[in-house]
Amino acid sequence: MAKRDFYEVLGVEKGASDKEIKKAYRRMAMKFHPDRNPDDKEAEGNFKEVNEAFEILSDDQKRAAYDQYGHAGVDPNMGGMGGAGGFGGAGGFGDVFGDVFGDIFGGGHSRSSVQRGADLRYQLELSLEEAVKGTTKKIKIPSLVICNSCDGTGAKKGTSPVTCSTCGGVGQVRMQQGFFSVQQTCPDCHGTGKMIKDPCLECHGEGRVQEYKTLSVKIPAGVDTGDRIRLAGEGEAGFNGGPAGDLYVQVSVADHPIFQRDGKHLYCEVPITFVDAALGGELEVPTLDGRVKLKIPKETQTGKLFRLRDKGVTPVRGGSRGDLMCRVVVETPVHLTERQKELMEELKETFAAEGEHRQSPKKTSFFEGVKKFFDDMGK
């Protein structure tokens, strides 16, 4: 079977530069690599063909022979130059293949010495009033900031970091394994590509120092426990001139002595006397906007909910304002005077005379149910 033109295999023109050939080879080798195409015989054949084409075209002497005589000029069986350089020849096949191998398995790029600073989190407790209406709070946080003494370089004032002699500044070293060339993080500079011979006395070569800074945080109205406020660039300083991280303020709303919050609605318990519950009345109840009048109809039972519209919370993400739910609790009178006890006894007698089923229908229904339950058990 006739071999394809090597330039055609790599997808480049005959006059392509060494850089273009190298770039084309990397692209084609990654496309057909066996690890990316398991059990694909066609891809395996294409991969071998790409390797052969690059071995010839990356070597100046072999390429010249191929350009003049075609495949016959580089085929050793026909007297050509094929195989003279092998995989480790002057053409740099091992280096390029190592780059491709590194790209496939994640080791082909040196670590940049410029790094973004870490994000920080601050837990901020608010009162219910602050969370509902919004406020501005000052917080004090510890953070790593750029060292003023060395301007973040980590080197002693008057000196500068130098290029790592082990990796030549690329941050990685190459390990040769057969014809594979695998890159690893430089053990001396830890991937930064720089070495500090004289560390800064203030930051000890880190380029950053810890300081406390005070920030004003604007709390929007309607926030609730679990909400986060992001302050861009207020986290830790970056490394070697990298951007600073962000600060996330985590909101926690403290318990309130009167109100409980459920989303945009508020709930509270309102104690009333049994007289107001029986005869009805009007009383003042608290809201976050001030006091309002609540009308209690006669014969109100304990546990009844009264809705005060638009007295709740406006959600931080928009939407209608919530309501305030007032749950009345009938309070039993205590510390009765002798006269009050006499009146209560008289009232009790009137209830008994008329029959409790009229004044206490729930009580009557309950005990009738209890009687039926025990009667059924005795059958």
C-alpha positions in Angstrom: 0.0 0.0 0.0 1.5 3.4 -1.1 2.3 5.8 1.7 0.6 9.1 1.9 2.6 12.4 1.5 4.1 13.3 4.9 3.0 16.9 4.5 -0.5 15.8 3.8 -0.4 13.5 6.9 0.3 16.5 9.1 -2.0 18.8 7.2 0.7 21.5 6.3 2.1 23.0 3.2 5.4 21.8 1.8 7.1 25.1 2.7 5.8 25.0 6.3 8.2 26.3 9.0 9.5 24.0 11.8 7.2 25.8 14.2 4.2 25.0 12.0 5.2 21.4 11.6 5.6 21.0 15.4 2.3 22.6 16.1 0.5 20.4 13.5 2.2 17.3 14.9 1.0 18.0 18.4 -2.5 18.5 17.2 -2.6 15.3 15.1 -0.9 13.2 17.8 -3.3 14.3 20.4 -6.2 13.5 18.1 -5.1 10.0 17.3 -3.3 9.0 20.6 -4.2 5.4 21.6 -5.2 6.6 25.1 -7.8 8.8 23.6 -9.0 6.2 21.1 -8.9 2.8 22.9 -9.4 -0.3 20.7 -9.5 1.9 17.6 -7.2 0.2 15.0 -7.7 3.0 12.5 -6.7 5.7 15.0 -3.7 3.5 16.0 -2.6 3.4 12.4 -3.0 7.1 11.9 -1.0 7.7 15.1 1.9 5.7 13.7 1.7 7.5 10.4 1.7 10.9 12.1 4.8 9.9 14.2 6.6 8.7 11.1 5.8 11.9 9.2 7.0 14.1 12.0 10.2 12.1 12.5 11.2 12.8 8.9 10.0 16.4 8.6 11.4 17.6 11.9 14.9 16.5 10.9 16.5 19.0 8.4 18.6 16.3 6.6 15.8 13.8 6.3 13.4 16.5 5.2 15.8 17.7 2.5 16.1 14.1 1.3 12.4 13.6 1.4 11.7 16.9 -0.5 14.2 15.8 -3.2 13.5 12.1 -3.6 10.2 11.5 -1.8 9.7 8.3 0.2 12.6 6.6 -1.5 15.0 9.2 0.0 14.2 8.3 3.6 13.3 4.6 3.3 16.4 2.5 4.5 15.2 -0.5 2.4 15.6 1.7 -0.7 18.9 3.2 0.4 17.4 6.3 2.0 18.1 7.9 5.4 15.2 6.6 7.4 16.0 5.6 11.0 19.2 7.6 11.2 17.9 9.8 14.0 15.4 7.5 15.8 13.0 8.9 18.4 15.7 10.8 20.2 17.3 12.4 17.2 18.3 16.0 16.6 14.8 16.8 15.3 13.4 16.9 18.8 10.8 14.2 18.5 11.2 13.2 22.1 10.7 16.7 23.3 7.6 17.4 21.2 6.1 14.0 22.0 6.8 14.7 25.7 4.8 17.9 25.4 1.9 16.0 23.8 2.1 13.3 26.4 2.0 15.9 29.1 -1.0 17.7 27.6 -3.0 14.5 27.5 -2.2 13.5 31.1 -2.2 17.0 32.6 1.5 17.6 33.1 2.5 19.6 30.1 2.1 23.1 31.5 4.3 24.8 34.1 2.6 26.4 37.0 2.3 30.1 36.9 4.0 31.9 39.7 1.2 34.5 39.7 -1.6 33.1 41.9 -5.0 34.5 42.9 -5.5 35.1 46.6 -7.7 32.8 48.7 -11.4 33.7 49.3 -12.4 34.5 52.9 -15.7 34.0 54.8 -17.0 36.1 57.7 -20.0 35.2 59.9 -22.1 38.2 60.6 -25.0 38.1 63.1 -27.8 40.6 62.6 -30.9 41.5 64.6 -34.2 40.8 63.0 -34.8 44.6 62.6 -31.4 45.0 60.9 -32.1 42.1 58.5 -35.6 43.3 57.6 -34.8 47.0 57.1 -31.2 46.8 56.0 -28.2 48.5 57.6 -24.4 49.2 57.3 -22.1 47.2 59.5 -18.4 47.7 60.2 -16.4 44.4 60.4 -12.8 43.7 61.3 -11.1 40.8 59.6 -7.6 39.3 59.6 -6.2 39.0 56.1 -3.0 38.5 54.1 -2.0 41.7 52.4 0.9 42.5 50.1 4.1 43.2 52.1 5.0 46.9 51.8 8.7 46.2 52.5 9.2 44.0 49.4 6.2 45.1 47.4 5.0 41.5 47.3 8.2 40.0 45.7 9.3 38.1 48.9 12.9 39.3 48.3 14.8 41.5 50.7 14.6 45.2 49.9 17.2 46.1 47.2 17.2 42.5 45.8 15.0 40.6 43.4 14.0 37.0 42.9 16.3 35.2 40.5 15.5 32.6 37.8 15.5 29.0 39.2 18.7 27.3 38.0 17.1 23.9 38.2 14.2 24.4 35.8 15.5 27.5 34.0 12.4 29.5 35.1 9.7 27.3 33.5 8.7 25.8 36.9 9.0 22.2 35.7 11.7 19.7 35.0 11.6 17.0 32.3 12.1 13.3 33.2 13.1 11.1 30.3 11.5 7.6 30.3 12.5 5.8 27.2 11.4 8.0 24.3 8.7 9.6 26.5 9.5 12.9 28.1 7.4 13.6 31.2 7.3 16.9 33.0 7.1 17.3 36.7 7.0 20.3 39.1 10.4 21.7 39.9 11.4 20.5 43.4 13.5 23.6 44.1 11.1 26.4 43.2 7.9 24.4 43.5 6.7 25.5 40.1 7.2 29.3 40.5 10.3 29.5 38.3 11.9 31.9 40.7 14.3 31.5 43.7 14.7 34.0 46.6 18.2 34.1 47.8 17.7 36.9 50.4 14.1 36.6 51.8 12.4 39.8 53.0 12.7 40.2 56.8 9.1 41.3 57.2 7.3 38.5 55.3 10.1 35.9 55.4 9.9 35.4 51.6 6.1 35.0 51.4 5.4 38.4 49.8 2.4 38.8 52.1 1.8 39.6 55.8 -1.2 39.3 58.0 -3.1 42.4 59.0 -6.5 43.4 60.4 -8.6 45.6 58.2 -11.9 47.3 58.9 -14.6 47.2 56.2 -18.0 48.7 55.9 -20.6 46.2 54.7 -23.9 47.4 53.3 -26.6 45.0 54.2 -29.6 45.1 51.9 -33.1 45.0 53.3 -34.7 41.6 53.5 -31.7 39.4 54.0 -32.2 36.2 55.9 -30.0 33.5 57.6 -27.9 31.7 55.0 -27.7 34.7 52.6 -24.2 35.7 51.4 -22.8 39.1 50.5 -19.8 39.1 48.2 -17.1 41.8 48.5 -14.9 41.5 45.5 -11.2 41.8 46.0 -11.4 42.0 49.8 -10.0 38.5 50.4 -6.4 37.5 50.8 -3.8 39.2 48.6 -2.6 37.4 45.5 0.8 35.8 45.3 3.5 37.3 43.1 1.2 40.1 41.9 -1.8 37.9 41.4 -5.4 39.3 42.0 -6.8 39.3 45.5 -9.5 36.8 46.5 -13.1 37.8 47.5 -14.7 38.1 51.0 -18.0 36.4 51.5 -20.1 37.7 54.4 -22.4 35.0 55.7 -25.6 36.3 57.3 -27.1 34.9 60.4 -30.2 36.4 62.0 -30.5 36.2 65.8 -33.7 35.0 67.5 -36.2 37.8 68.4 -38.0 38.0 71.7 -41.4 38.7 70.0 -41.3 37.6 66.3 -40.4 34.5 64.5 -39.6 34.7 60.8 -40.6 32.2 58.1 -39.5 33.5 54.7 -41.3 36.8 54.1 -43.9 36.3 56.9 -43.6 37.1 60.6 -45.4 35.3 63.4 -46.1 36.3 67.0 -48.2 35.2 69.9 -50.6 37.7 71.5 -52.0 36.9 75.0 -55.6 38.0 75.6 -57.8 37.7 78.7 -60.7 35.2 78.7 -63.1 38.2 79.0 -61.8 39.7 75.8 -61.9 36.3 74.2 -65.6 35.9 75.2 -66.9 39.4 74.8 -64.6 40.7 72.1 -62.4 43.8 72.3 -59.6 45.7 70.8 -55.9 45.7 71.7 -52.6 47.0 70.5 -50.1 44.6 68.9 -46.5 45.3 68.0 -45.1 45.3 64.4 -41.7 46.2 63.0 -43.3 49.5 61.9 -44.9 50.4 65.2 -48.1 49.5 67.1 -51.4 48.7 65.4 -54.9 48.0 66.6 -56.2 44.4 66.4 -59.9 43.8 66.7 -60.8 40.6 68.6 -64.3 39.3 67.8 -66.4 37.8 70.5 -66.1 34.1 71.3 -62.6 34.0 70.0 -60.8 30.6 70.7 -57.2 30.3 71.7 -54.9 29.6 68.8 -56.8 31.6 66.2 -54.6 33.4 63.7 -55.1 37.0 62.7 -53.4 38.3 59.5 -52.0 41.8 59.4 -51.3 42.3 55.7 -48.0 44.0 54.5 -46.5 44.0 58.1 -44.0 41.3 57.3 -40.7 41.4 55.3 -40.0 42.6 51.7 -37.7 39.8 50.2 -34.2 40.9 49.4 -34.6 39.4 45.8 -37.8 41.3 45.2 -41.5 40.5 45.4 -44.5 41.5 47.5 -44.1 42.2 51.2 -45.1 39.5 53.6 -47.7 39.5 56.4 -47.7 39.4 60.2 -49.6 36.5 61.7 -50.8 37.1 65.2 -51.8 33.9 67.1 -54.0 34.7 70.1 -53.5 32.7 73.3 -56.3 33.0 75.9 -54.7 33.5 79.3 -56.2 32.0 82.5 -56.5 34.7 85.2 -54.3 34.3 88.3 -54.1 35.9 91.8 -57.9 36.4 92.0 -59.4 38.4 94.8 -62.1 36.9 97.0 -64.7 39.0 95.2 -63.4 37.8 91.8 -63.6 34.2 93.0 -67.2 34.7 94.1 -68.1 36.1 90.7 -66.4 33.2 89.0 -68.4 30.7 91.1 -71.6 32.5 90.2 -70.7 32.3 86.5 -70.0 28.7 86.9 -73.4 28.1 88.4 -75.1 29.8 85.5 -73.2 27.6 83.1 -74.3 24.5 84.9 -77.9 25.7 85.1 -78.1 26.2 81.3 -75.9 23.2 80.4 -72.2 23.5 79.4 -72.9 22.3 75.9 -74.0 25.9 75.0 -71.0 27.7 76.4 -68.4 25.0 75.8 -69.3 23.1 72.7 -65.7 21.8 72.1 -65.5 20.5 75.7 -68.8 18.8 75.4 -67.9 17.2 72.0 -64.6 16.0 73.4 -66.0 14.2 76.4 -68.8 12.7 74.3 -66.1 11.3 72.1 -64.2 9.9 75.1 -67.3 8.2 76.4 -68.0 6.6 73.1 -64.4 5.4 72.9 -64.6 3.6 76.2 -68.1 2.2 75.5 -66.8 0.7 72.2 -63.9 -0.9 74.1 -66.3 -2.5 76.5 -68.3 -4.2 73.8 
